[in-house]
Amino acid sequence: MSEIGHNISTERLRSIIERIENLESDRKSLASDIKDIYTEASSAGFDKRVLRRLIADRKREQADVEEEQALLDLYRRNLGM
């Protein structure tokens, strides 16, 4: 096994770099797939911006979403909206 600098294995380094490159490629492919689904949703009449918000909210704790919504409602009322 060849060594680089401070006891770094060339094969181990190559393996790590290749794994990252593979995952980056997968991420690019997944991003394209997600974009296609948003386009499909838009064609079906759904608002992409609202879908993104729903997905973001589903990742959060329900209590946090409810608290934010209550504050948003309060601010809107105070602004006469």
Phi, psi and omega in degrees: 000129179280154183241145175239127173054242188270065176063034178266126180284125179299318181295319179295316178299314179299319179298315180297313180299315181295322177296318178296316179300319178297317179293323176299319178296317178298319180298319179297318179295317179296319179299321178294319178297318180296317178301318178299321180292319176297322177296317177299316180297318179297319178296333179273002176099004180273147179275118183298322181297318179292320177300317179299319179295318178299317180296317178297318179295324181293339178279343184265166175291139183301320181298321179294319179296316181295320179295316179297318180295320179296317178295319178299316178298317179298313180298319179297316179299317181294334177268000180074028181265000000 
